[in-house]
């Protein structure tokens, strides 16, 4: 799809806001994925408390790292965002199923909004697909 010639150009402020959002999201997800690979006690305890067997932790970490790298690469960022949306949806569902308080349920949703917000701020083509009007 070719961007609409009427789409507003991206300002420097918008571009930098997108970069900052991207950096925050990517750093958090890389840290989360990396911790799953090294399996410190807090990660094992939390994962098991949420109803997942310890044997899935490394696999989840690898999946999260691969999706995050895809998201961080501009050429594959949309694919990475779609995959991360699925991952974060699973995290949200897990917290809901376990009857967790509001913050653990909403946190993956907020991360999803941030990762898509970054793409919306930095990608004119996505803005053309999802036009928000003031």
N, C-alpha and C positions, 0 to 999 in steps of 0.2 A: 504494500500500500504506500502510495506516495503522499507525503505530508501535504496538507491543504496549504495553498499559497497564501491564504488569509490567516493562517495560524500566527499568533503573536511570536516574535522572536524571543529567545530566552535571555533575560537580563543577567548581568553579572551576579547580582544578589541572589537570584533564583538558582543560578548555576552553583554558587557557593553553598547555598542552603542544601541543595541536592548532594553535594560532595560531603558536607558535614553529616547529613543523615546517613549516607552510604557508609561512611567511615565508622560511625557509631554502631550501626547494625552489623556490619561485617566483622568488626572487632569482637563484639559480643558473641556472635554466632561461632566465630573461630575459637574463641575461648571455651565456649560450651562444648563444641565438638572435640576440641583437644582434651578437655577434662574427661570426656567419655572414653577416650583412648587410654588415658593413664589410670582411670578408675580409682580416684581417691575415695576414702571411706564415705564421705558425705554424698558423693554421686551414687555409690552402690546402695547406701541406706535409703536415699530418696527414691531411686528407681524401684527398688523392691517395695518400699512403702506405697508407691503408686500402682502396684500390682504387676509390674514387669519383672521377668526373671533376670538375674544378673547376667545370664548368657547373651542377652541382646544388647548390652550397653556398648560394646565396641562396634557392633554393626550399626547402631544408631549414630555413633560418633562419626564413623566413616561416611554414612549417608549424609549427615549434616554438613560435614566438611566439603564433600563433593558438590552438594547443592549450593553451599556458600561460595565456593570458588566459581561455579558457573554464574552466580549472581554478580560476583565482583568483576568478571570479565565483561566489558561493555557489549561485545558481540553476542554473548549468550545470557545477558542479564535478564531478559524477559523469561527465558526458559528456567533460569535459576529462581526467579521470583515465583513462577508457577509451582515449581517443585517445593520451594520453601513454604509456600502457602499451604500445600498439602501436609507438610511436616508439622507446621504450627497448628493446623487444624486438628491433627492427631493429638498434639500436646494439650490443646484446649479441651478436646473430648475426654482425654484421660483425667484431667483435673475436675471436669464436671462429673464424670462417673464416680470419682472418689469423694465427691461432696466437699471439695476444697472451698475455702473462702473466695470472695470476689477477686482479689488481686491476682492470685495464681491462675484463675480462669481467664482474666482479661489480659494478662501480660503477653501471652503469645499473640493475641489479637492485636495488641498495640504494636508489637514487633512487625506483624504483617502490614499494618497501616503505614509504619515507617518505611518498610522496604518498598512498598508500592508508591509511597509519597516521593521517595527519592527518584524513582523512575518517572513519575508524573512531572516532577520539577525539571528533570534533565532531558526528557525525550519528547520532542515536538510531535512525533508520530503517535505516541500514547495520548498526548493532549488532544490530538485530532480525533482519536477513537472515543475518548471520554471527555467531551467538552463540558466544562463546568462554567456556568455563567454567573456573574455577580448581580 
